[in-house]
Amino acid sequence: VCRSNKSPWVCLTCSSVHCGRYVNGHAKKHYEDAQIPMTNHKKTEKQEKVQHTVCMDCSSYSTYCYRCDDFVVNDTKLGLVQKVREHLQNLENSAFTSDRHRKRKLLENSSLNSKLLKVNGSTTALCATGLRNLGNTCFMNAILQSLSNIQQFCCYFKELPAVELRNGKTAGRRTYHTRSQGDNNVSLVEEFRKTLCALWQGSQTAFSPESLFYVVWKIMPNFRGYQQQDAHEFMRYLLDHLHLELQGGFNGVSRSVILQENSNLSASNKCCINGASTVVTAIFGGILQNEVNCLICGTESRKFDPFLDLSLDIPSQFRNKRTKNQEGGPMCTLRDCLRSFTDLEELDETELYMCHKCKKKQKSTKKFWIQKLPKVLCLHLKRFHWTAYLRNKVDTYVEFPLRGLDMKCYLLEPENSGPDSCLYDLVAVVVHHGSGVGSGHYTAYAAHEGRWFHFNDSTVTLTDEETVGKAKAYILFYVERQAKPGADKL
């Protein structure tokens, strides 16, 4: 209908092929149109059961029922669904398809090499690997690509010993997961490790993270289904569950022991959140000091809160400025958002502070200080906010530095930090395109070995710093700048 070759879904009732719901939704329209003739007739219970239009994603071979709005994990008695999978796989592996892919890769390589030639004078091939969209999973893909470019974090997982979850009969063979496998046979750490290993391996074909997504469905029920999800919410759940799993032993190996033996993550760099330290808290963990003052008696209360990321409001005075080049009024910068986060704030009537001296709730002020900065500073810009009935998006462009973000002025004790210890360089940006949190599309920009790439699901393209700087950032990942040896002598 729309001539799209992205995400083809085949109807297993009539063999029609349409685009999936996250392209233009023609597969869903095909299902809806098929239901119309039945609405004017009184259906028996037997006929009711027949009208389950099941589709198969020709890329991932997963089956889906629009009526149930869910995955289909069972097969027919004759195993017809599996036969369709095998037929599609044979088509994919046929000589004709292989030849077509080979020609396409040659064309892609020649165009990519010409782009690289302008960057560094060589014709090295692009080694980045995209991630297939499994059905509105761009939120997950953008986060995975961003995390894969945080070297210290990514390398830790890639160096973990592999864990074999399958038995001898299925080892080495592609399996199609069903819910009958049970919760005890899944590991988020293992599937996350496998996904990171598949990226940056030099393959031009996109990797399908369906095994990881299956585990996500198992342990994070909030993300079941194919509706669009919030990338920041997914990142927090992912990091929290990785942290929890790493704290315990897995397959007889204690992950905390592995972490303690890793010389790159010394005890002084650890920030404990919910128990023992892991690579998650060692890399992303920082500490905030929350300072509350009673305005009646002046009593001061201090509390230290660990964090993995900071969520920053976009100040209200900038919320109408949509683009970088839009004239009129000052431009919102990341520093404005950080200043708004750390500035002294008077709590409103709904947030009255329970003063221990006054013995009742009183008006008070609140201020945040950063007591300890993390190795990787993750900044989330709060673009979605609730109005009376719906969640709106703040589409303001926020200017952010690609190099040298100085966090010293937000520190509780800046005098104890070195000259370069508070400087951060950008390594990845997640962008939300569209108007609402439940719709739109996520992509990511990330730096790898001095070059910037744009990750749009299965498509990866080289880009430049100017393009990255114009992005309407949703999540920013900054890496602590390493002090050069002998820099203090200069």
Disulfide bonds with the S-S distance in Angstrom:
none
